[in-house]
Amino acid sequence: MELTPDDDTLPAVQDVVIIGERQVSYVDLRGFIQDQGIFTNQILDALEPKECTEVLDAVGEILLSIVNGLSSIEALCDEVNDASTDGMPPCLPHELLVLKPRDVVQLVLKFHNRLSVSLTQNSIDLIVDQHKKLLNAVSKEPRLQIALARHSEQTDFRDAWKIPSIKDQFPELMEFCGGLASPFPNTATVESDFSVLKWEKDLHRSNITPFSFEGILHCR
């Protein structure tokens, strides 16, 4: 079954699927389906004209929804275009000082299923308990207060936790915070690449070759 403009029973060549500002023609959709292999060609050829149109509409809507979704991704960047850390959970000692025990409890409960895979319930309970002890230690030790007052959001995680009176007394709390700090850089890098993709490959540069685009990403 060939898709031709002369066959009134088939979708017209000029027919398109439109979602938002993007559209894809029935011809391109049919070609996409045919590219998937022998089985899809056989199924497509066996469809009635009305069924063929419905399939093309459905596939077009799915593909355009994916493209529109990817185009709406925006990475959060700071003033120098690095990945922003806004929204990161507290993972440095001085950040934990502003949390109430109930806040830490909710944070632990949020990741409880994942924690329970590698930690015993006793170790999980120690996270909350050690946070309480951290608050108590800081309130009683002026030197510890001074040391933590020098820290900021720019402080390296290892530098922040290497204070002996913290590292040695609160190992479970430090390990938990290390887990909170670890996942973000990877996801931020991916989000940043999507942001670059959206910026560099806009509607006016849709034909840019993969090789050229790879060079742009490497330069970034």
VEXBA-154195 format. One record per residue: residue number from 1; residue in one letter; chain; x, y, z of N, C-alpha, C in turn. Coordinates in steps of 0.2 Angstrom, whole numbers, plus 5000, padded with zeros to 4 digits. Layout:
<recs>
(rec NUM, 'A', 'A', (X, Y, Z), (X, Y, Z), (X, Y, Z))
...
</recs>
This chain:
<recs>
(rec 1, 'M', 'A', (5004, 4994, 5000), (5000, 5000, 5000), (5004, 5006, 5000))
(rec 2, 'E', 'A', (5005, 5010, 4994), (5009, 5016, 4994), (5005, 5022, 4996))
(rec 3, 'L', 'A', (5008, 5027, 4999), (5005, 5033, 5001), (5006, 5038, 4995))
(rec 4, 'T', 'A', (5001, 5039, 4991), (5001, 5044, 4985), (4995, 5049, 4986))
(rec 5, 'P', 'A', (4996, 5055, 4983), (4991, 5060, 4983), (4985, 5058, 4979))
(rec 6, 'D', 'A', (4986, 5054, 4974), (4981, 5052, 4970), (4976, 5047, 4973))
(rec 7, 'D', 'A', (4977, 5044, 4978), (4973, 5039, 4981), (4969, 5042, 4986))
(rec 8, 'D', 'A', (4963, 5043, 4985), (4958, 5047, 4990), (4957, 5043, 4996))
(rec 9, 'T', 'A', (4958, 5037, 4996), (4957, 5033, 5002), (4962, 5033, 5007))
(rec 10, 'L', 'A', (4968, 5036, 5005), (4974, 5036, 5010), (4975, 5043, 5012))
(rec 11, 'P', 'A', (4978, 5044, 5018), (4980, 5051, 5020), (4983, 5055, 5015))
(rec 12, 'A', 'A', (4982, 5061, 5014), (4985, 5065, 5009), (4992, 5066, 5011))
(rec 13, 'V', 'A', (4996, 5067, 5006), (5003, 5068, 5007), (5005, 5074, 5011))
(rec 14, 'Q', 'A', (5001, 5079, 5010), (5002, 5086, 5013), (4999, 5086, 5020))
(rec 15, 'D', 'A', (4995, 5080, 5022), (4993, 5080, 5029), (4998, 5080, 5034))
(rec 16, 'V', 'A', (4997, 5083, 5040), (5002, 5083, 5045), (4999, 5082, 5052))
(rec 17, 'V', 'A', (5003, 5080, 5057), (5001, 5080, 5064), (5004, 5086, 5067))
(rec 18, 'I', 'A', (5000, 5090, 5071), (5003, 5096, 5074), (5002, 5096, 5081))
(rec 19, 'I', 'A', (5007, 5098, 5085), (5006, 5099, 5092), (5010, 5105, 5094))
(rec 20, 'G', 'A', (5007, 5110, 5096), (5011, 5116, 5098), (5014, 5120, 5091))
(rec 21, 'E', 'A', (5020, 5121, 5092), (5023, 5125, 5086), (5027, 5120, 5081))
(rec 22, 'R', 'A', (5026, 5113, 5083), (5029, 5108, 5079), (5024, 5104, 5075))
(rec 23, 'Q', 'A', (5027, 5101, 5069), (5022, 5097, 5065), (5027, 5092, 5062))
(rec 24, 'V', 'A', (5024, 5086, 5060), (5027, 5081, 5056), (5022, 5078, 5051))
(rec 25, 'S', 'A', (5024, 5077, 5045), (5020, 5075, 5040), (5019, 5067, 5040))
(rec 26, 'Y', 'A', (5013, 5065, 5037), (5011, 5058, 5037), (5016, 5055, 5033))
(rec 27, 'V', 'A', (5019, 5058, 5028), (5025, 5054, 5024), (5031, 5053, 5028))
(rec 28, 'D', 'A', (5033, 5057, 5032), (5038, 5056, 5036), (5037, 5051, 5042))
(rec 29, 'L', 'A', (5031, 5051, 5044), (5029, 5046, 5049), (5028, 5039, 5046))
(rec 30, 'R', 'A', (5026, 5039, 5040), (5025, 5032, 5037), (5032, 5030, 5036))
(rec 31, 'G', 'A', (5037, 5034, 5034), (5044, 5032, 5033), (5047, 5030, 5039))
(rec 32, 'F', 'A', (5046, 5033, 5045), (5048, 5032, 5051), (5046, 5025, 5053))
(rec 33, 'I', 'A', (5040, 5023, 5052), (5037, 5016, 5054), (5040, 5011, 5050))
(rec 34, 'Q', 'A', (5041, 5013, 5043), (5044, 5008, 5039), (5051, 5006, 5040))
(rec 35, 'D', 'A', (5055, 5011, 5043), (5062, 5010, 5045), (5063, 5005, 5051))
(rec 36, 'Q', 'A', (5057, 5004, 5054), (5058, 5000, 5060), (5059, 4992, 5059))
(rec 37, 'G', 'A', (5057, 4990, 5052), (5059, 4983, 5051), (5053, 4980, 5046))
(rec 38, 'I', 'A', (5054, 4974, 5045), (5049, 4970, 5041), (5042, 4970, 5044))
(rec 39, 'F', 'A', (5042, 4968, 5050), (5036, 4967, 5054), (5032, 4973, 5054))
(rec 40, 'T', 'A', (5034, 4979, 5055), (5030, 4985, 5055), (5028, 4987, 5048))
(rec 41, 'N', 'A', (5032, 4985, 5043), (5030, 4986, 5036), (5024, 4982, 5034))
(rec 42, 'Q', 'A', (5024, 4975, 5036), (5018, 4971, 5035), (5012, 4973, 5039))
(rec 43, 'I', 'A', (5013, 4975, 5045), (5007, 4977, 5049), (5004, 4984, 5045))
(rec 44, 'L', 'A', (5008, 4988, 5044), (5006, 4994, 5041), (5002, 4993, 5034))
(rec 45, 'D', 'A', (5005, 4989, 5030), (5002, 4987, 5024), (4995, 4984, 5024))
(rec 46, 'A', 'A', (4994, 4980, 5030), (4988, 4977, 5031), (4982, 4981, 5034))
(rec 47, 'L', 'A', (4984, 4987, 5036), (4979, 4991, 5039), (4974, 4994, 5033))
(rec 48, 'E', 'A', (4968, 4995, 5035), (4963, 4999, 5031), (4965, 5007, 5032))
(rec 49, 'P', 'A', (4963, 5011, 5026), (4965, 5018, 5026), (4964, 5021, 5033))
(rec 50, 'K', 'A', (4958, 5020, 5035), (4956, 5024, 5042), (4960, 5022, 5047))
(rec 51, 'E', 'A', (4962, 5015, 5048), (4966, 5013, 5053), (4974, 5016, 5052))
(rec 52, 'C', 'A', (4976, 5016, 5046), (4982, 5019, 5044), (4983, 5026, 5047))
(rec 53, 'T', 'A', (4978, 5030, 5045), (4977, 5037, 5048), (4978, 5037, 5055))
(rec 54, 'E', 'A', (4974, 5033, 5059), (4974, 5033, 5066), (4981, 5031, 5069))
(rec 55, 'V', 'A', (4984, 5027, 5066), (4991, 5025, 5068), (4996, 5030, 5067))
(rec 56, 'L', 'A', (4996, 5034, 5061), (5000, 5039, 5060), (4999, 5045, 5064))
(rec 57, 'D', 'A', (4993, 5046, 5066), (4991, 5052, 5071), (4994, 5050, 5078))
(rec 58, 'A', 'A', (4993, 5044, 5080), (4995, 5042, 5086), (5003, 5042, 5087))
(rec 59, 'V', 'A', (5006, 5039, 5082), (5014, 5040, 5082), (5016, 5047, 5082))
(rec 60, 'G', 'A', (5013, 5051, 5077), (5015, 5058, 5077), (5014, 5062, 5084))
(rec 61, 'E', 'A', (5009, 5060, 5087), (5007, 5064, 5094), (5013, 5061, 5099))
(rec 62, 'I', 'A', (5014, 5055, 5099), (5019, 5053, 5103), (5026, 5056, 5102))
(rec 63, 'L', 'A', (5028, 5056, 5096), (5035, 5059, 5094), (5035, 5066, 5095))
(rec 64, 'L', 'A', (5030, 5070, 5093), (5030, 5077, 5095), (5030, 5079, 5102))
(rec 65, 'S', 'A', (5026, 5075, 5106), (5026, 5076, 5113), (5033, 5075, 5116))
(rec 66, 'I', 'A', (5037, 5070, 5114), (5043, 5069, 5116), (5048, 5075, 5115))
(rec 67, 'V', 'A', (5047, 5077, 5108), (5052, 5083, 5106), (5050, 5089, 5110))
(rec 68, 'N', 'A', (5043, 5090, 5111), (5041, 5096, 5115), (5043, 5096, 5122))
(rec 69, 'G', 'A', (5043, 5089, 5125), (5045, 5089, 5132), (5053, 5090, 5133))
(rec 70, 'L', 'A', (5057, 5087, 5128), (5064, 5088, 5128), (5066, 5096, 5127))
(rec 71, 'S', 'A', (5062, 5099, 5123), (5063, 5106, 5122), (5062, 5111, 5128))
(rec 72, 'S', 'A', (5057, 5108, 5132), (5055, 5112, 5138), (5060, 5111, 5144))
(rec 73, 'I', 'A', (5065, 5107, 5143), (5070, 5106, 5149), (5075, 5112, 5149))
(rec 74, 'E', 'A', (5075, 5114, 5155), (5080, 5120, 5156), (5084, 5118, 5162))
(rec 75, 'A', 'A', (5091, 5119, 5161), (5095, 5117, 5167), (5096, 5124, 5171))
(rec 76, 'L', 'A', (5096, 5123, 5178), (5097, 5129, 5182), (5104, 5131, 5182))
(rec 77, 'C', 'A', (5106, 5136, 5180), (5113, 5138, 5180), (5114, 5145, 5185))
(rec 78, 'D', 'A', (5120, 5145, 5187), (5122, 5151, 5191), (5124, 5157, 5187))
(rec 79, 'E', 'A', (5127, 5162, 5190), (5130, 5168, 5186), (5135, 5167, 5181))
(rec 80, 'V', 'A', (5139, 5161, 5182), (5145, 5159, 5178), (5143, 5153, 5173))
(rec 81, 'N', 'A', (5136, 5152, 5173), (5134, 5146, 5169), (5136, 5140, 5171))
(rec 82, 'D', 'A', (5138, 5139, 5177), (5139, 5132, 5180), (5132, 5130, 5183))
(rec 83, 'A', 'A', (5131, 5123, 5184), (5125, 5120, 5187), (5124, 5123, 5193))
(rec 84, 'S', 'A', (5118, 5126, 5194), (5116, 5129, 5200), (5114, 5123, 5206))
(rec 85, 'T', 'A', (5116, 5125, 5212), (5115, 5121, 5217), (5109, 5122, 5221))
(rec 86, 'D', 'A', (5105, 5127, 5219), (5098, 5129, 5222), (5094, 5122, 5222))
(rec 87, 'G', 'A', (5091, 5121, 5228), (5087, 5116, 5229), (5090, 5109, 5231))
(rec 88, 'M', 'A', (5097, 5109, 5232), (5100, 5104, 5235), (5098, 5103, 5242))
(rec 89, 'P', 'A', (5098, 5096, 5244), (5096, 5095, 5251), (5103, 5097, 5255))
(rec 90, 'P', 'A', (5102, 5099, 5262), (5108, 5101, 5266), (5112, 5095, 5267))
(rec 91, 'C', 'A', (5119, 5096, 5266), (5123, 5090, 5266), (5130, 5092, 5270))
(rec 92, 'L', 'A', (5130, 5099, 5272), (5136, 5101, 5275), (5135, 5102, 5282))
(rec 93, 'P', 'A', (5139, 5102, 5287), (5138, 5102, 5294), (5135, 5109, 5296))
(rec 94, 'H', 'A', (5137, 5114, 5293), (5134, 5121, 5295), (5127, 5122, 5292))
(rec 95, 'E', 'A', (5125, 5118, 5287), (5118, 5118, 5284), (5114, 5114, 5289))
(rec 96, 'L', 'A', (5116, 5109, 5292), (5112, 5104, 5296), (5110, 5108, 5303))
(rec 97, 'L', 'A', (5114, 5113, 5305), (5113, 5117, 5311), (5106, 5120, 5311))
(rec 98, 'V', 'A', (5104, 5122, 5305), (5098, 5126, 5304), (5092, 5121, 5304))
(rec 99, 'L', 'A', (5093, 5115, 5304), (5087, 5110, 5303), (5085, 5108, 5310))
(rec 100, 'K', 'A', (5079, 5107, 5311), (5076, 5104, 5317), (5076, 5096, 5316))
(rec 101, 'P', 'A', (5077, 5093, 5322), (5077, 5085, 5321), (5071, 5083, 5317))
(rec 102, 'R', 'A', (5065, 5086, 5318), (5059, 5083, 5314), (5061, 5084, 5306))
(rec 103, 'D', 'A', (5065, 5089, 5304), (5067, 5090, 5297), (5071, 5085, 5295))
(rec 104, 'V', 'A', (5076, 5083, 5299), (5080, 5077, 5297), (5076, 5071, 5297))
(rec 105, 'V', 'A', (5072, 5070, 5301), (5067, 5064, 5301), (5064, 5063, 5295))
(rec 106, 'Q', 'A', (5061, 5069, 5292), (5057, 5069, 5286), (5062, 5067, 5280))
(rec 107, 'L', 'A', (5068, 5070, 5280), (5073, 5069, 5275), (5075, 5061, 5275))
(rec 108, 'V', 'A', (5076, 5058, 5281), (5078, 5051, 5281), (5072, 5047, 5278))
(rec 109, 'L', 'A', (5066, 5049, 5280), (5060, 5045, 5278), (5059, 5045, 5271))
(rec 110, 'K', 'A', (5061, 5051, 5268), (5060, 5052, 5260), (5065, 5047, 5257))
(rec 111, 'F', 'A', (5071, 5045, 5260), (5075, 5040, 5256), (5076, 5034, 5260))
(rec 112, 'H', 'A', (5071, 5032, 5264), (5071, 5027, 5269), (5072, 5020, 5265))
(rec 113, 'N', 'A', (5068, 5019, 5259), (5068, 5013, 5256), (5075, 5012, 5253))
(rec 114, 'R', 'A', (5078, 5017, 5250), (5084, 5016, 5247), (5090, 5015, 5253))
(rec 115, 'L', 'A', (5089, 5018, 5258), (5094, 5017, 5264), (5093, 5010, 5267))
(rec 116, 'S', 'A', (5087, 5008, 5267), (5086, 5001, 5270), (5089, 4995, 5266))
(rec 117, 'V', 'A', (5091, 4997, 5260), (5095, 4992, 5256), (5102, 4990, 5258))
(rec 118, 'S', 'A', (5105, 4995, 5261), (5112, 4994, 5263), (5113, 4996, 5270))
(rec 119, 'L', 'A', (5108, 4998, 5274), (5109, 5000, 5281), (5104, 4996, 5285))
(rec 120, 'T', 'A', (5106, 4995, 5291), (5101, 4992, 5296), (5097, 4997, 5299))
(rec 121, 'Q', 'A', (5091, 4995, 5302), (5087, 5001, 5305), (5091, 5004, 5310))
(rec 122, 'N', 'A', (5095, 5001, 5314), (5099, 5004, 5319), (5103, 5010, 5316))
(rec 123, 'S', 'A', (5106, 5008, 5311), (5111, 5013, 5307), (5107, 5019, 5305))
(rec 124, 'I', 'A', (5101, 5018, 5302), (5096, 5023, 5300), (5094, 5028, 5306))
(rec 125, 'D', 'A', (5093, 5024, 5311), (5091, 5028, 5317), (5096, 5033, 5320))
(rec 126, 'L', 'A', (5103, 5030, 5319), (5108, 5034, 5321), (5109, 5040, 5317))
(rec 127, 'I', 'A', (5107, 5041, 5311), (5107, 5047, 5307), (5104, 5053, 5311))
(rec 128, 'V', 'A', (5098, 5051, 5313), (5094, 5056, 5317), (5097, 5058, 5324))
(rec 129, 'D', 'A', (5099, 5053, 5327), (5102, 5053, 5334), (5108, 5057, 5333))
(rec 130, 'Q', 'A', (5112, 5056, 5328), (5119, 5060, 5328), (5118, 5067, 5326))
(rec 131, 'H', 'A', (5112, 5069, 5322), (5111, 5076, 5321), (5109, 5079, 5327))
(rec 132, 'K', 'A', (5105, 5076, 5332), (5104, 5079, 5338), (5110, 5080, 5342))
(rec 133, 'K', 'A', (5115, 5075, 5342), (5121, 5076, 5346), (5125, 5082, 5342))
(rec 134, 'L', 'A', (5125, 5083, 5336), (5129, 5088, 5333), (5126, 5095, 5335))
(rec 135, 'L', 'A', (5120, 5096, 5335), (5117, 5102, 5338), (5119, 5103, 5345))
(rec 136, 'N', 'A', (5119, 5098, 5349), (5121, 5099, 5356), (5129, 5100, 5357))
(rec 137, 'A', 'A', (5133, 5097, 5352), (5140, 5098, 5353), (5142, 5105, 5351))
(rec 138, 'V', 'A', (5138, 5108, 5345), (5140, 5115, 5343), (5138, 5120, 5348))
(rec 139, 'S', 'A', (5132, 5119, 5352), (5130, 5123, 5357), (5135, 5124, 5363))
(rec 140, 'K', 'A', (5139, 5118, 5364), (5143, 5118, 5370), (5150, 5119, 5368))
(rec 141, 'E', 'A', (5152, 5119, 5362), (5159, 5120, 5360), (5160, 5126, 5356))
(rec 142, 'P', 'A', (5163, 5132, 5359), (5164, 5138, 5355), (5169, 5137, 5349))
(rec 143, 'R', 'A', (5174, 5133, 5350), (5179, 5132, 5344), (5175, 5129, 5338))
(rec 144, 'L', 'A', (5171, 5124, 5340), (5167, 5121, 5334), (5163, 5126, 5331))
(rec 145, 'Q', 'A', (5160, 5130, 5335), (5155, 5136, 5332), (5159, 5140, 5327))
(rec 146, 'I', 'A', (5165, 5142, 5329), (5170, 5146, 5325), (5172, 5143, 5319))
(rec 147, 'A', 'A', (5173, 5136, 5319), (5176, 5133, 5313), (5170, 5132, 5308))
(rec 148, 'L', 'A', (5164, 5131, 5310), (5158, 5130, 5306), (5156, 5137, 5303))
(rec 149, 'A', 'A', (5157, 5142, 5307), (5155, 5149, 5304), (5159, 5151, 5298))
(rec 150, 'R', 'A', (5165, 5148, 5297), (5169, 5149, 5291), (5167, 5146, 5285))
(rec 151, 'H', 'A', (5162, 5141, 5286), (5160, 5137, 5280), (5155, 5141, 5276))
(rec 152, 'S', 'A', (5154, 5139, 5270), (5149, 5142, 5266), (5146, 5137, 5261))
(rec 153, 'E', 'A', (5142, 5138, 5256), (5139, 5134, 5251), (5145, 5132, 5246))
(rec 154, 'Q', 'A', (5150, 5136, 5246), (5156, 5134, 5242), (5161, 5130, 5245))
(rec 155, 'T', 'A', (5160, 5128, 5251), (5165, 5124, 5255), (5165, 5117, 5252))
(rec 156, 'D', 'A', (5170, 5114, 5251), (5171, 5107, 5248), (5168, 5102, 5254))
(rec 157, 'F', 'A', (5165, 5097, 5251), (5162, 5092, 5256), (5167, 5089, 5261))
(rec 158, 'R', 'A', (5172, 5087, 5258), (5178, 5084, 5262), (5181, 5089, 5267))
(rec 159, 'D', 'A', (5182, 5095, 5265), (5184, 5100, 5269), (5179, 5101, 5275))
(rec 160, 'A', 'A', (5173, 5101, 5273), (5168, 5103, 5279), (5167, 5098, 5284))
(rec 161, 'W', 'A', (5168, 5091, 5282), (5167, 5086, 5286), (5174, 5083, 5289))
(rec 162, 'K', 'A', (5180, 5086, 5288), (5186, 5083, 5290), (5188, 5086, 5297))
(rec 163, 'I', 'A', (5184, 5090, 5300), (5185, 5093, 5307), (5185, 5086, 5311))
(rec 164, 'P', 'A', (5190, 5085, 5315), (5190, 5079, 5319), (5184, 5078, 5324))
(rec 165, 'S', 'A', (5182, 5083, 5327), (5177, 5082, 5332), (5170, 5081, 5328))
(rec 166, 'I', 'A', (5170, 5082, 5322), (5163, 5080, 5318), (5164, 5073, 5315))
(rec 167, 'K', 'A', (5170, 5073, 5311), (5171, 5066, 5307), (5170, 5060, 5311))
(rec 168, 'D', 'A', (5174, 5061, 5317), (5174, 5055, 5322), (5168, 5053, 5326))
(rec 169, 'Q', 'A', (5164, 5058, 5327), (5158, 5057, 5331), (5152, 5056, 5328))
(rec 170, 'F', 'A', (5152, 5058, 5321), (5145, 5057, 5318), (5146, 5054, 5311))
(rec 171, 'P', 'A', (5149, 5048, 5311), (5150, 5044, 5304), (5144, 5042, 5300))
(rec 172, 'E', 'A', (5139, 5040, 5304), (5133, 5039, 5300), (5129, 5045, 5297))
(rec 173, 'L', 'A', (5130, 5050, 5301), (5127, 5056, 5298), (5131, 5059, 5292))
(rec 174, 'M', 'A', (5137, 5058, 5293), (5142, 5061, 5287), (5141, 5056, 5281))
(rec 175, 'E', 'A', (5140, 5050, 5282), (5139, 5045, 5276), (5132, 5047, 5273))
(rec 176, 'F', 'A', (5127, 5048, 5277), (5121, 5050, 5274), (5121, 5056, 5270))
(rec 177, 'C', 'A', (5124, 5061, 5273), (5125, 5068, 5269), (5129, 5067, 5263))
(rec 178, 'G', 'A', (5134, 5062, 5263), (5138, 5061, 5257), (5134, 5058, 5252))
(rec 179, 'G', 'A', (5129, 5054, 5253), (5124, 5051, 5248), (5120, 5057, 5245))
(rec 180, 'L', 'A', (5118, 5061, 5249), (5114, 5067, 5247), (5118, 5071, 5242))
(rec 181, 'A', 'A', (5124, 5072, 5243), (5128, 5077, 5239), (5131, 5073, 5233))
(rec 182, 'S', 'A', (5131, 5067, 5233), (5134, 5063, 5227), (5130, 5063, 5220))
(rec 183, 'P', 'A', (5123, 5062, 5220), (5119, 5061, 5214), (5119, 5068, 5210))
(rec 184, 'F', 'A', (5119, 5074, 5213), (5117, 5080, 5210), (5122, 5081, 5204))
(rec 185, 'P', 'A', (5128, 5081, 5205), (5133, 5083, 5199), (5131, 5080, 5192))
(rec 186, 'N', 'A', (5130, 5073, 5193), (5128, 5069, 5187), (5122, 5072, 5183))
(rec 187, 'T', 'A', (5117, 5072, 5187), (5110, 5075, 5184), (5111, 5082, 5181))
(rec 188, 'A', 'A', (5115, 5086, 5185), (5115, 5093, 5183), (5119, 5093, 5176))
(rec 189, 'T', 'A', (5124, 5089, 5176), (5128, 5089, 5169), (5123, 5087, 5163))
(rec 190, 'V', 'A', (5119, 5082, 5164), (5115, 5080, 5159), (5110, 5086, 5158))
(rec 191, 'E', 'A', (5107, 5089, 5163), (5102, 5094, 5162), (5105, 5100, 5158))
(rec 192, 'S', 'A', (5112, 5101, 5160), (5115, 5107, 5157), (5116, 5105, 5149))
(rec 193, 'D', 'A', (5118, 5099, 5148), (5119, 5097, 5140), (5112, 5098, 5137))
(rec 194, 'F', 'A', (5107, 5096, 5140), (5100, 5097, 5136), (5099, 5105, 5135))
(rec 195, 'S', 'A', (5101, 5109, 5140), (5100, 5116, 5139), (5104, 5118, 5133))
(rec 196, 'V', 'A', (5110, 5116, 5133), (5115, 5118, 5127), (5112, 5115, 5121))
(rec 197, 'L', 'A', (5109, 5109, 5121), (5106, 5106, 5115), (5100, 5111, 5112))
(rec 198, 'K', 'A', (5096, 5113, 5117), (5090, 5117, 5115), (5092, 5124, 5112))
(rec 199, 'W', 'A', (5098, 5127, 5115), (5100, 5133, 5113), (5103, 5133, 5106))
(rec 200, 'E', 'A', (5108, 5128, 5106), (5112, 5128, 5099), (5108, 5125, 5093))
(rec 201, 'K', 'A', (5103, 5120, 5095), (5100, 5117, 5089), (5092, 5119, 5089))
(rec 202, 'D', 'A', (5092, 5126, 5088), (5085, 5129, 5088), (5082, 5127, 5081))
(rec 203, 'L', 'A', (5076, 5131, 5080), (5072, 5130, 5073), (5076, 5132, 5067))
(rec 204, 'H', 'A', (5081, 5136, 5068), (5085, 5139, 5062), (5091, 5135, 5061))
(rec 205, 'R', 'A', (5093, 5130, 5066), (5099, 5126, 5065), (5097, 5119, 5065))
(rec 206, 'S', 'A', (5091, 5117, 5063), (5089, 5110, 5064), (5093, 5105, 5060))
(rec 207, 'N', 'A', (5096, 5107, 5055), (5100, 5103, 5050), (5107, 5102, 5052))
(rec 208, 'I', 'A', (5109, 5105, 5058), (5116, 5104, 5060), (5118, 5097, 5061))
(rec 209, 'T', 'A', (5124, 5095, 5058), (5126, 5088, 5058), (5128, 5086, 5065))
(rec 210, 'P', 'A', (5128, 5079, 5067), (5130, 5077, 5073), (5137, 5078, 5075))
(rec 211, 'F', 'A', (5141, 5078, 5070), (5148, 5079, 5071), (5149, 5087, 5073))
(rec 212, 'S', 'A', (5146, 5091, 5070), (5147, 5098, 5072), (5144, 5099, 5079))
(rec 213, 'F', 'A', (5138, 5096, 5080), (5135, 5097, 5087), (5139, 5094, 5092))
(rec 214, 'E', 'A', (5143, 5089, 5091), (5147, 5086, 5096), (5153, 5090, 5098))
(rec 215, 'G', 'A', (5155, 5094, 5092), (5161, 5099, 5094), (5159, 5104, 5098))
(rec 216, 'I', 'A', (5152, 5107, 5097), (5150, 5112, 5101), (5149, 5110, 5108))
(rec 217, 'L', 'A', (5147, 5104, 5110), (5146, 5101, 5116), (5153, 5101, 5120))
(rec 218, 'H', 'A', (5158, 5098, 5116), (5165, 5098, 5119), (5168, 5105, 5121))
(rec 219, 'C', 'A', (5166, 5109, 5116), (5169, 5116, 5118), (5166, 5119, 5124))
(rec 220, 'R', 'A', (5159, 5117, 5125), (5156, 5120, 5131), (5159, 5117, 5138))
</recs>
